């Protein structure tokens, strides 16, 4: 059962009793956190817990920021990890700030890049920013969210202001940043404007008087500059809470539309639900942690039920797919998506909880030669049956195909190969009484 959360919206409306005990807040806030700075040590108290306790005593909500540069129009579930963490603070009664980096997007965050990014036009940025606002309110409460643009203060800095800001840092300090250091050693160009990015992000924290800033682990250098500048401005340095980079559907690489392993938050409910049902069990638990509002203690309890055989892992995955789909659509649409998915596999003659096997599309012998005039990717079904474990060898698989004992997606198969498009994202294979579902990896 989810914990009951009471929003605290202002000093006058938020008596200390409006906030849950610190331990209960930390159960939700820290789930999935990769690192929190400053960390709790034997000689230093937990800074985040202390800040939360101060908030409880005074009744003043903390100010929590996460910044997003509108560099592309659509968001996928990987982007929502930080938005979901904002929501956790929001559910607990704190003030969340969704910061649109319309000015920093002119630079382009150099994090993880080995080349200078091409700057976007102001028109592209404004257009993308409008789509962001539409999408984030599928997770955040629009009435309790402070949406800000860093052009409010960065565009007003002027030349003198930017010089004074830059004077607080050194070139050697900036070159300590991992991606800059790597490019410097490899004699790759580093443009001067890129060095301004972490300074500008840190200045955002000063102007918003942040108590906590959220970011991915790849943002650590930028996030720490906020602490530096707040300290310099006489403010209490913000707590930094970082989350890992979320893997995509393949369970290996970072979720990315360019890699084809992403789930867009604007995708139809049926497509979203089906993609979530395709992930492996290990990834399922990470998605429970990073993409839902369930406290970690409850996720751990559910995991224990699966380990003890009290809950089937397929049911846990169905619950996950339904919860996430309902978040971005409606409960009725999530119900329909679940029914559609179940019907799909019943029609294919494959049980919903059939064993899933992971097969690489680059496996030796799987791909048939490209035929002139037909560039579509063709896969050898006999080899696919062997790789899936349904046949001991391609010879056995070929004999079974000839005996009419093989079905692909519920239909008898008597040929030699099929295109990847004909097989689909999660093809169902049957040989005699044995069946599997295939999960492709690149």
Secondary structure, 3 states (H helix, E strand, C coil): CCCCCCCCCCCCCCCHHHCCCHHHHHHHHCCCEEEEECCCCCCCCCHHHHHHHHHHHHCCCCEEEEEECCCCCCCECCCHHHHHHHHHHHHCCCEEEEEECCCHHHCCCCCCCCCCCCCCCHHHHHHHHHHHHHHHCCCCCHHHEEEEECHHHHHHHHHHHHHHHHCCCCHHHHHCCHHHHHHHHCCCCCCHHHHHHHHHHHHHHHHHCCCEEEEEHHHHHHHHHHHHHHHHCCCCCCEEEEECCCECCCCCCECCHHHCCCCECCCCHHHHHHHHHCCCHHHHHHHHHHHCCCCHHHHHHHHHHHHCCCCCHHHHHHHHHHHHHHHHCCHHHHHHHHHHHHHHHHHCCCCCCCCEEEEECCCCCCECCCECCECCCEEEHHHHHHHCCCCCCHHHHHHHHHCCCEEECCEECCCCEEEHHHHCCCCEEEECCEEEEEEEEC
